[in-house]
Structure formats: C-alpha cells, structure tokens
C-alpha cells in the first residue's frame, strides 16, 4: 500500500484512524471538501492500475475511502458533492465485491470479502441518510432509485443476514417515487423468484435486465440458484433417463464446458456414452451444496460484465 501512496501529499494519502476523537482533532487534521474530492478521484483512478494485483490496490483504496468518509462525517458535510462521493465509494465496494471473487484462492479471501461487504452496507446506510436529509419533496436524485434498490439485492441468498429492520418495514419508509421506479421493481421481482425457487426466471431475468453494478451484487447468488436447479434435476429426474449436459447448459445458462466441474463441485458425477455425449445420471445420493466459494462461471448473455 505504501508503494501506491508514496508520491502523494500526506493529506491525500491519509489513513483511516479507528480511535480518532473529534475533541482532540486539530482543524489542520481534517481535510476540506475540495481536498477530499481530489483524493477520491485519485483513488478511483488507482483502481485501474495494472501494476499491482487487485487485492493490493483494494487494500489501499479500501483504507483511504474509509478515511474520506471519516472526514466527511466529522465535518457533517451534507450536499450534492458529498452524495456524489458516497455514490462513487459505493461503486468501488460493489466492483470490489465482483473482482475479489477472482481472488478466492487467496488464504485471507473470506475476511477481505466480508470486510468489503461490511463497509458496503455501512456506506449504503450513510448514503440513504444523506438522501433523506438533502431531499427535495418534489424530486429525487438521478441515481437514487438505483442505489435504493441495492438494499433489496442484499436480501438475496439463503444465508443472508438481517439488515436491521425487516425488508417489508424498510420498504414502507422508502419514498413513493422510488418504490414505483423500474430500478426498484427489478430487485423485488428477482427476490420473489429466488424465494419461490423459480430458478429459470431468476437466471433469465438477471441475464436480460441486470445492469453492470446490479450483476456484480447478484453474482455470488447465481451459483446458489444453479445448485438449487441442479438439485431438483437430480432428485426429480427419471433414473433410466440421464439428463444431457447440453440441456443442463441451457437450464443453468452456463457454458457446456463449465457444467461438468459445476456438477462435480456439487458432488455429482458425469457419465459419457459411446458416442462421447455427456450425461448427468439422476438420483445420485452425494449431492451437496459446496462449502467453499464456487469458481466464477459466466452467465450466458452477460459475458461482457465478467471481464
């Protein structure tokens, strides 16, 4: 991290300080808004650096964006510039949520991914407070509906943790104009498909309607939905009629060459006939949801988001 920040002025590369207290802080220690904006712009440019592994760049930007939020909070700055900065920092955490999945083989992957998600949620909560405090009763922020919708996406997953109050109660506090927006309609529909176990509709809707940022949040749950679909095929299929891999590829919306390793990760074996065609024998007893993180298999139709 020091390599990334060695050419910066001290205020630009200021680290996050966990124990800082407002009454002991000098005015010179807290950066004014223009400096914070300049710092954030620099950090976002650093994200595109190819000189260092992403996890190294992430650690540096992660720490410095926390420091920016700390300085903004201490000065109680509430205006359009602050909202824009929080939106950009949210994008950083969402993009990191996606890119860190490629580092899943690293020994500290779980903790880094968890901490990024933790800060994503905190940043989102602060952004909602800023929206509310700076809201005109007759208008909403241009990006507001998209960022409000992210809260709903965070309720996906069979092991999703409660985010304070229940989702239904949270939705009752959301401004009417936001609730009626297409950005909010999409995650609510997707969450309904997930909870109903409608795997095909979940995957198809994601492939046809998700924006880049939406896909990055949804991505970890796609393989969970695929595993559920695979479990249904395995348990409900007829034992004397194995399921062709080509059909599974279409059902799971993944490349044929990825289907076999995906099935293996779920404890299922693939058989090959004399013509070289591959099949999934159903009624196998060893199906299980993987304990480890799935490799990142592309979702057909959204390959351009997965680079």
N, C-alpha and C positions, 0 to 999 in steps of 0.2 A: 504494500500500500504506500509505503514511503516513496518508492520509485515513481509512482503516479503523481504524487503531490510535491515532489522535491523542488520544482520550479515555480511553485505558487507562492504568493504573498501569504503571510501567516493567517490573515483573516479569511482568505479564500479557502485554505486547507484546514480550517478549524475543525477539530474532532468533536464528537459528541461527548458531553460530560454528564455522567449519570448523577453525580452528587451536587450539581450546581444549585446555589440558593440565591434567590432574587435579591435579598437584602445585603448580600456580600458581593454583589456584582457591580463592577465599575461600568460607567457608560461606555468607555472605550472597549469593553469586552464584548459588547453586543453589537452586532453588525446591522447597519441601517438597511432598509428595504432594497435600494439600488444595488448594494453590495451582495445581498442575498440572491437577488435575481441574476447577477453576473456569475455568482458561484454556481447556481443551479444550472445555468446554461453551459458552463464549463463541464460540469459533472455529466450532463446528458450527452455532451459530445464525447466524453471519455468512454461512454458505453459502446461506441462504435469502434473503439481501439482494437486492433488485431495484434498488438504487440504482446499482450498478456492473456492468459487463459481467462475465460469469462468469470469463473469463481473468484479470481483475484480482483478483477475490475469490480465485481459485485460487492465484495467486502469493503472496498474503498468508497464506492458511491453510497452504499447502504449506511455506513457510519456518518458520512458527511451530510446526507439528506436528513438524517435524524437531528444533526446539529442545526441545520437550517430551520427545521420545524420547531426546535427548542427556542431559537432566537425569535422566530415569529410569535410564538406563544408568549414569551416573556414581555414582548412589546405590545401584545394584544392588538396586532395589526389585522384589521378586517376590511378588506376592499377587494376590488376586482383583480388586482395584481396578485394578491395573496391566494385567492381562489384559483387563479390560473396556475400558480406554482404548486398548489396541492394537487390539482388535476395532473400536472406533469409528473409529480412524485408518485401518484397512484399508478400512472402508466409504467413508471420504472419498476414498481413492485410486481405488476401484472406480467410485464415482459420477462422479468427475472423468474417469476413463477413457471413460465414456459421453458426458459433457457436452462434453468437449474436441473430440469428433468434429464438433460443430456449429461449431467454430472453425477447421475445416480450411483455410479460405481465407486465414487469417492467415499472414503471412510466416514467423513463428517457430513455426508449429504443430508441425512434426516434432520439434523439440528439446524443446518443452514436453511433448508427449505421451510422448516417450521418457523424459524425466526422471521423469515421473509413474509410468510403468511400472517404472522402476528402483527408485524408492522403495517402490512397492507390493511388489515382490519382497523388498526388504530388511526391510520391516515384517512381511511374512508369515513370513520366516525367524526373526525375533526372536519373533514370536508362537508359533511352533512350539516354540522353545526354552523359552518361559515355560510352555507347556502341559506339556512334559516335566518341568521342574523342580518344578512345582507339582501334579503329577498324583497322585491317589489311585489305587492299584492296582485299586480296586473301582468306580471311577466315572470319567466323562468330563465335560468341561464341556458345558453345554447347547448352546452354539453351536459346539463343537469340530468335529463332523462337517462342518458347512458350510464352515468355514474351512480344514480339512484338504483338502477337495475342490477348493478353488481352485487348488492346486498342479497338479492334473491338467489343469484347463482351460487352464493356461498352456502346455501342450504342444500345443495346437491350432495349426493354421497350418502351411503348407508351409515357411515360413522361421523357425519357432520356434527360439529359441536354447536350448542346453542349460542346465539349471538345476542345475549341479553334477553329482551322480551320476545315473545312468540312472534312468528312471521305475520300471522293474521293481525295481531295487535300493532305491529310495526307498520303494516300497510295502511292501517286506519289513520295513521298520522301523516302519511305521505300526501303532498298536495294533489288535488284532484287532476290538475293538468298533467302531472307526472304519471299518475295511475292510468290515464287514458292514452298515453303515448305508446307508439309501436315498440319503442325500446323497452318499456316495462311489460308489455303484452307478451313479448317473446320469452323471457326467462320464466314467467309464470306458467306459460304453456309447457315449456320444457320441463319444469319441475313437476308438473302434473303427469307428463309422460313417464318421468323417472319413477315417481311414487306408484304409478299404476303398473309398472313393469312393461310398458309398451316400448320395447327396445327399438324396433324398426322405426317407429315415428320419431323417437328421440334422436337416432343417428341421422335420419333423412332431414329432419328439421334443422339440426345443427349444421349439416353439410350445405344446406340451401340458404340459410338465413343468418348464420353467425358472422359477426364482424371479426376482425383480427383479434382485438382485445377480448371480445366475448369468447372466442375459441380458446384463447390462452387460459382463461379461467375454467372453462368446461373440460379442457383436455384431460386432466387426471381422472375424470369420471367416465370418459368414453370407454376405456377398457373394462371398467366395472360393469357398465351396461352390456358390453360384448360378452363378458364372462357369464352374466345372467342369461343372455340369449343362448350361449353355448350349453349352459346347464339345462335349459329347457329342451334343447335339441337332443342332448344326451339321455335325459330321463324320459322323454315322451316319444322318442323315435322307436320304430319297429326293429327289433333285434336282427331280423333276417334281411333288412334293407338298410345297409350302411349309407351314411349321408355323404354325398360327393363334396370334396373340398371346393370345387368350383361353385357349388351352391352356397356353401358356408361363406365363401369370399364375398358373395353378393349380399348375403344376410348381414354379415358383420361389417360390410363396407370397408374391407381391407384387401390389400394385395394378396393373391394366392400364395406367393412365396412366404408371406408372413403368417398364414393360417396355421401351418404345422407347428412352428415354435410357440405360437399363442396357445394352441391346444395342449402342447407338452407342458407349458407353464401352469396349466390348469389340471395337470395330472392325467391327461387323456392321450392315448396312443393313436397314431395314424397308420392305416394299412394301405398296401399298394397291390393292385391286381396284376394279372399277367400282361396287360396292355400298358402298364405304367401309370394308370389312373389312381389317384389317391382318394381314400375314403375315411370318414370317421365312423368307427363301429360304435353303435349306441349301446346304452345300458351298462357302460363301464362304471365300476364301483369306486374308482380312485379320484373322481372329480373333486377339486378343492379350489377355493379362491387363493391365489398366491399371497404368501405373507410378505414377500418383497415387492418393491415397486416394479410394475410392468415396464419393459422396454417401450419406447415411444414408437408405436405403429401408426402410420399415416391413416387419416380418414379420407377415403376416396371422395374427391370433389373439393377438398381443402388442402391439397398438397402444397399450394403456393404459400400457405400460412406456416408451414412446418419447417422452413429452412432454418 
